Amino acid sequence: MYQLSFNIKTPNGVKTLSKQEFINEYWQKKPALIKSGFNDFVDPISPDELAGLAMEECIESRLISNHNNEWQAHHGPFEDFELLTPKNSTLLVQAVDHWHPEAAALIEPFRFIPNWRIDDLMISFSTPNGGVGPHLDQYDVFIIQGQGKRHWRVGESKQTFNEVIPCKDLLQIDGFDACIDEVLEAGDILYIPPGCPHEGYAVENAMNYSVGFRAPNQREMLSSFSDYLIDNDSGNKRYSDPNLQLRQNPGAFLQSEVNDVKAQMLDALNNSHDFNLWLLQSLSEAKHDLDLAPIEDEFDENYLIELLQQSCEINRLGGLRCFYLSTDHSVLFAVNGEVLTLPASCLEWVKVLCENVTVTSDQIKSSTSCSHFIQNFTNLLNEGYWYID
């Protein structure tokens, strides 16, 4: 298990912060260089293994090169890696935590940020001078330096930038003022808030691990909520105006009517049942494929109860998004776009499943007395979302 230490490099030296102090001072506020965030860091995956993942149809990958200032981007899957040249190239593979358990363990130290905000683990391998150019991201990211070294420049968000498009797949910006200008070594971690310009180039063959976070915008959320209402035949209340006001010009749209339309729309958002189910369903959906294996022998509830009385370990599928919302009378348990409504008495066991990647039978053995939990957890096992070694 990786142990994360917030050793922040400042102009006056290195200061060590608690998680709460880091959130208070840096989270979504300013970038930070965390020196030796992981002591004695050992890469959980090799460049050859990463290349193997980039050859898979169901895994998103890209290869970026910059030769003679001509940028090119190629999308996987790749049959070979002749484009990964000895210099000026980068291979990026998305959502590696879905496919590689050892690499997925890198996300765990960052779960002081809630599960629903964490997105995935992207891993890159770069040859000397390889990178993706200066750019902005609209989400938080922790970038862990693995083998090799990488030179990073990071600026604060309060700057004006011009967008540059060197090729259709890359959105870069022009020059920026850097507040961090450092060469990172194995175990160093860079934290970059949304909107902060940054660029990194490998000094030598280098591996980097990016733990990214979700930050949906209003347009995405409103569109998704509308889709939910349509799919569930909800939000059918029509506009009405029993107290219609006469006006001199029939073309006039009164401010009171604008307010009434807005109130009608807000009524849909204020419907707690629809809103909560949509929110949990939407945010628990995986953006990338999961490594779901077909179940050879399905579980039944009696067999699960027998297993929980024994000593066994239950593992959560890599990249599976799960979290819960506790209400007065129930607990809403969101798993990969599904929302299960369970009695409030199930909260203890739902918490265990959300908090731990690996659960022991002892931790949820007491659930055998609750038919609601056992029935739903049996279904989740048969979906392949959890599996028993």
C-alpha positions, 0 to 999 in steps of 0.5 A: 500500500502506498503511503502519501506524505504531503511534503510541499516544496516552498521558497523557504524549504519543504513543509509537511502538511496534513490532508486537511491542511493540504485541502485548506491551502492548495486544493483547487487554489494553487499548484503544489510540488510534493517532494517524495510524496511516495518514498522508495517509489517502485513502478507498478507497471512496466513500459512493455505492459503499458504498451500491451494495454495500448494494443487492446481494442477496448482500452483508450490510448494515444501516441503523441509525437513532436518532431521538428516542431510538427505535432502528431497524435495517433489513436490506438489500439496499436499493432506496433510501436514504430511511432514511439521513437527514441526521442520526442514521443509519448504513449498515453493509456487511459483508465489503467486502473480498470485493467491493472490491479497493481497500478490501480492501488495508486489511486487509493492514497488519494481517496481523502477526496470523495469517491464520486470525484475521482475519475481514473488513472492515466499512465504515460511513457515518454522518450526524451523530450516527449510530452503533449505541449503546454495546455490547460485541464479543467479538472484537478490532477495529481501526477506521480513521477515514476521511473526516469525524470521529467521537467515540469513547468506549471503556472497559476490560473490567473493568466491570459492565454492564447489557444494553439491547435498544432494538430486537430487532436491537441489543444495547446496554449502559448507561453505562460509564467511558471510558479513551478519549474522543476525536474521531478524524480521517482516518488515526486508528485505534482498537484495541478488545479483546474485552469492552471497552465502546465507542460512536462517534457521527459528528460530521459525515458520516463513513466508518469501516473495521473490521478484525475478527478471529475468536474462536470459542467452545468451543460453536461449535468442539465443535459444528463438530467433531462435525459433521465426525466425522459427515460423515466417519464418524469418532469411532465408538469406543464406550464400554467397561468391561471392568473394571466395578466392583461397587457397592452402589447401581446408581444410583451413577455413579462418578468413575472412570466420569466420567473414562473417558467424558471420556477417550473424548471426548478420544480423538477430539480427540487424533486428530491427523488428524481434528482438524487436517483439521477445524480447517483446514477449519472456520476457512478457511470464509468467513462471507460470499459470495465474488465468484466469477466463472464460469470461461469457459475452464478451465485445464489443467496444461500451460497453467498451466506455460506461463503460469508460464514467462512474466511474469504476475501471479496474484491471490487472490480478495478475502476468500479465507481460506487458510493452512497447517499444516506437518507432518513429512511433508506440508503441509496447505493450507486454502482456503475450507473445503477442505484439500489434503494436499501433499508437504512439498516444496510448502511453499515455494510454499504459503507464497508463496500465503498471504503475498501477495495478488498473486503473480508468476510468478517467485515460483512458477515453480520449482513447474512441476517438481512435479506435485502442486502444479501439479495442485492449483493448476490446480484452485484456478484453475478454482475461481476462488480465484486468477485471472491478469491 
